[in-house]
Amino acid sequence: MSRHNSSACLQKLGNALMYVGAFPGRYGSALIFLLVLLVVFAVVGAQFSLSELLRWEREIPLFGKHLNMTSLAELQWHVFSLLVMLAAAYALQKDRHIRVDVLSEHFTFRTRLWIDILGDLFFLLPFFSFLAWYSLGFVQSSYNFGEQSNAGGLVDRYLVKAVLPVGSVLMLITGLGRIIRNVGILLSPRGTTKNNGEKQ
């Protein structure tokens, strides 16, 4: 297999992994609208001194048997956590994460690729591997303990804590895909250009 073909295959594989890892974040961004609605409803409810909003007979995961203002306040943090952990992989795929642009803008495209590869290998993958592994025990402990709100709000707190390992795995998939894609780009013939026309 020629170097060009190897490069193309690596880039396709990397892009495919990045797409899979970032896919939930692509549509999970719609959670921002739910978050805004929850904040507005909580503000209006507080102005009208509302407390108990709804009650039902059978337990529903996360909500238990009722919905009150405390539940709404806690749900805001749950949705925000989900939004952040899903969107992180999407931001990585789209290269929208934070960079030290003052330095990186002076580097060549290939130098930035090397920095990304080394950063992903030695920082991103180890960190999220540790977080995914450690947070599994965190979720299991919460489930076994039956952890819930101390203020009479939401129950099944393990559900929101499960966002940590899920989001970490998505970051690992996306980070691995980015490494493979960037290696493929580095193996491509010199003189090829990035999408914006920047020389490598």
C-alpha positions in Angstrom: 0.0 0.0 0.0 1.4 3.4 -1.0 2.1 6.2 1.5 -0.7 8.2 -0.1 -3.2 5.3 0.4 -2.1 4.7 4.0 -2.5 8.4 4.7 -6.0 8.4 3.2 -7.1 5.3 5.1 -5.8 6.7 8.4 -7.6 10.0 7.9 -10.8 8.2 7.0 -10.6 6.0 10.1 -9.7 8.9 12.3 -12.6 11.0 11.0 -15.0 8.1 11.4 -14.0 7.7 15.1 -14.3 11.4 15.7 -17.7 11.4 14.1 -18.9 8.5 16.4 -17.5 10.2 19.5 -18.9 13.6 18.7 -22.3 12.4 17.4 -24.2 12.7 20.7 -22.9 16.2 21.2 -24.0 17.3 17.8 -27.6 16.8 18.8 -27.2 17.1 22.5 -26.6 20.8 22.0 -30.4 21.1 21.8 -30.3 20.7 25.6 -29.5 24.3 25.8 -33.1 25.1 25.0 -34.3 22.8 27.7 -31.9 24.5 30.1 -33.2 27.9 29.3 -36.8 26.8 29.8 -35.9 25.3 33.2 -34.2 28.5 34.3 -37.2 30.7 33.2 -39.7 28.4 34.8 -37.7 28.3 38.1 -37.5 32.1 38.1 -41.2 32.5 37.5 -42.0 29.8 40.0 -39.9 31.6 42.7 -41.7 34.8 42.0 -45.1 33.2 42.6 -43.8 31.3 45.6 -44.6 27.9 44.1 -43.4 24.8 45.9 -45.0 21.5 44.9 -45.7 21.4 41.2 -46.8 17.9 40.4 -47.3 14.6 42.2 -48.0 11.0 40.9 -48.5 7.5 42.2 -45.7 5.5 40.6 -42.0 6.3 40.9 -40.3 7.7 37.9 -36.5 7.4 37.5 -34.7 10.6 38.5 -38.0 12.4 39.6 -39.4 9.9 42.1 -43.0 10.6 42.9 -43.1 14.4 42.7 -41.8 17.5 41.0 -41.1 20.6 43.0 -39.1 23.7 42.7 -36.1 22.0 44.3 -36.3 19.4 41.6 -36.3 22.0 38.9 -33.2 23.7 40.4 -31.3 20.4 40.6 -32.5 19.4 37.1 -30.8 22.6 35.7 -27.4 21.3 37.0 -28.2 17.8 35.7 -28.9 19.1 32.2 -25.9 21.4 32.3 -23.6 18.5 33.2 -25.1 16.4 30.4 -24.6 19.3 28.0 -21.0 19.9 28.9 -19.9 16.2 28.8 -21.6 15.6 25.5 -20.5 18.8 23.9 -16.8 18.4 24.9 -16.2 15.6 22.3 -18.1 17.6 19.7 -15.9 20.7 20.4 -12.8 18.6 20.1 -14.0 17.2 16.7 -14.7 20.7 15.4 -11.4 22.1 16.8 -13.4 24.6 18.9 -11.6 23.8 22.2 -9.5 26.4 24.0 -6.0 26.9 22.6 -3.1 29.3 23.5 -3.6 31.1 20.2 -0.9 33.7 21.0 1.6 30.9 20.6 -0.1 28.5 18.1 -0.7 31.2 15.5 3.0 31.4 14.9 3.5 27.7 14.4 3.2 25.9 11.0 0.3 23.6 10.4 2.5 20.5 10.7 3.9 21.8 14.0 0.4 22.2 15.4 -0.4 18.7 14.3 2.6 17.4 16.3 1.5 19.4 19.3 -2.0 18.0 19.0 -0.8 14.4 18.7 1.6 14.6 21.6 -0.9 16.5 23.8 -3.6 14.0 23.0 -1.3 11.0 23.7 0.2 12.2 26.9 -2.6 14.3 28.4 -6.0 13.8 26.9 -6.0 10.0 26.6 -4.5 9.3 30.1 -6.7 11.9 31.8 -10.0 10.7 30.4 -9.0 7.0 30.8 -8.4 7.7 34.5 -11.7 9.7 34.7 -13.7 7.0 33.0 -12.3 4.2 35.2 -12.5 6.2 38.5 -16.0 7.5 37.8 -17.4 4.0 37.3 -16.8 3.3 41.0 -18.3 6.7 41.7 -21.5 5.8 39.9 -21.6 2.3 41.4 -21.3 3.7 44.9 -24.0 6.2 44.3 -26.3 3.5 43.0 -25.6 1.1 45.9 -26.2 3.8 48.4 -29.4 5.0 46.8 -28.1 8.5 46.7 -30.7 11.3 46.3 -31.3 14.9 47.0 -31.0 16.0 50.7 -33.5 18.8 50.0 -36.4 16.6 48.7 -35.6 17.2 45.1 -34.4 14.6 42.5 -33.7 11.0 43.3 -31.4 8.4 41.5 -28.4 10.7 41.6 -26.3 8.0 40.0 -28.0 8.8 36.7 -26.3 12.2 36.5 -23.1 10.8 37.8 -23.1 8.3 35.0 -22.6 11.2 32.6 -18.9 11.3 33.7 -17.9 7.8 32.4 -20.1 8.2 29.3 -18.6 11.6 28.4 -15.1 10.4 29.2 -15.5 7.4 26.8 -16.8 9.8 24.1 -13.7 12.0 24.6 -11.5 8.9 24.4 -13.0 7.8 21.1 -12.8 11.4 19.7 -9.3 11.9 20.9 -8.1 8.6 19.5 -9.7 9.4 16.2 -8.0 12.8 16.1 -4.6 11.2 16.8 -5.1 8.7 13.9 -6.4 11.5 11.6 -3.5 13.8 12.4 -0.9 11.0 11.8 -2.6 10.4 8.5 -2.3 14.0 7.6 1.4 14.0 8.6 2.0 11.0 6.3 0.4 12.8 3.4 2.7 14.2 0.7 4.3 17.5 1.5 2.8 20.5 -0.2 -0.8 19.5 0.4 -3.0 22.1 1.9 -5.4 22.3 4.8 -9.0 23.1 4.0 -8.4 26.8 4.5 -5.5 26.8 2.1 -2.8 26.9 4.7 0.4 25.2 3.7 1.6 22.3 5.8 
